[in-house]
Amino acid sequence: MTTPPVDVLPDPALLIGEDRLTTSSGGTLQHRYAATGQTTREFPLAGAQEVDRAVQAARAAVPVWTALPRDQRRRLLWRVAELLRENAEELALMSVVENGMPLMLATHNPAVTADLFEYNAGWADKVGGAVEPSWPVPALDYSTEEPYGVVGVIIPWNGPLASIGMVVAPALTAGNCVVLKPPELTPWTSLRFGELVAQAGFPPGVLNVVPGGPEAGEALTRHPGIDKLHFTGSGLTARHVLAGAQQNLTPVSLELGGKSANLVFADADLPAAVQQAVGGLVQLSGQTCLCGTRLIVEDSVYDDVVQMTASFLDHVQVGDPLDPQTVMGPVVSATAADRIMGVVERARGESRLVTGGTRLDGDYADGYFIAPTVFADVDNGSHLAQNEVFGPVLSIMRFSDTEDAVRLANDTPYGLAAYIWSSDLQRTHRVAAQLQAGNIWVNGFFGIPPSMPFGGVKQSGFGRIGGRDGIREFTRPKNVWIAL
Ligand code: NAD
């Protein structure tokens, strides 16, 4: 196993206004490298005091940021994108050390975030408002899109840089100042991002970065100085976020988990469908929110798809995340590995294990490696099919006709993403219209383009990030009516 390049990690300091805090009320935490379980560096955790300081710094920066001419805001956002690209190699290595993401995947990350900043920079001088029709008396009625003020952003550990691009970029573009709280498992890329924002020339306090755990998260959700909250994470924590936000009736948007259906019809390009299903399973060891974890296959091709899935997985290289050939690395922590193995053990009694189902041993025993795991003949009512595993575990089940496929796909509390594979164009449109999901991909998946509105329905959350809707999420209309 390659030794992690710990020297790429940024200074462990909270970024609040112009201050760099190396001690904090939340104590310290030792970060661990998921591939070996070894400690990397210790860092200070934000407590309620630092969150309060960060909110004050952001509040002080609001008049400065909103007064900055739009073209200057645009240039600053664009400069962040340039700096992300200039520091891409270092950020990619940092992502590997941070959560065990394979280098192959981490290499794309900085460019994806840079794309999102460039896309949003383009809106910075265009977001404005509209003139509304007005009657019965002559009047000028116009709406402006105003920023909220200070936005609290809570992100998960699975892709901090991606979350930053999806959420922080539009929040800043819309004219807000931000307090970003990365999780305690993965502080590094967020801290480095904060340094790059300062280097780009942003006024101090426009972005503040306070890594921490539940204490910092709760302090942010309950803080009266927060005008809007955006939370990305699990449904369980989202309930705490909503409970905290109700104190000040702070508006919240939620990006939560999923149990997304991947529907494969008999007339589909089966190798392409299976390749994408396997890609989703192994990408970041199944720790992505929009993974198509329920592969729902038409009866007549079911056995072929199960067999093809197992053979595709035979060729997936699992192991050292720093080896550029590695496709799948470890899961994020020992706790996550134990939890996922608990789900696997329970599923053994309920479904047919096709492949995997074990922790990796030998050289991998000290890291948090789980073999990519496939269960077939899964009952959609089972624990495995109804709960987000957030690990490399795929459920395969069968459907008899289109109506059955749609029923199974929608039979879940979640509604984040769905995938359809079929060469019948009319059917794909019909099925897409019936699926309860915020985002649907047909016959392929190439990530989330910056212009795409992204988000869930049902218990996968509410609100949208991405595209024009993503900026709207961080503004509120103010209407002015003038009698003429
Ligand atoms: P999590 O809910 O455990 O943690 C998310 C964040 O909430 C972290 O920053 C954590 O420190 C913070 N937090 C913990 N307790 C808190 C509290 N009481 N109050 C406020 N904040 C608190 O989720 P996770 O394990 O970090 O991430 C995995 C989950 O995130 C999965 O469900 C996944 O599907 C979801 N996710 C969703 C999207 C999306 O865009 N829909 C993207 C990535 C991940």
Residues whose N, C-alpha, C, O or C-beta is under 5 A from the ligand:
A	BS01	NAD	I154 I155 P156 W157 K181 P182 P183 E184 G212 G213 P214 G217 E218 T232 G233 S234 G235 T237 H240 V241 E255 L256 G257 G258 T288 C289 S460
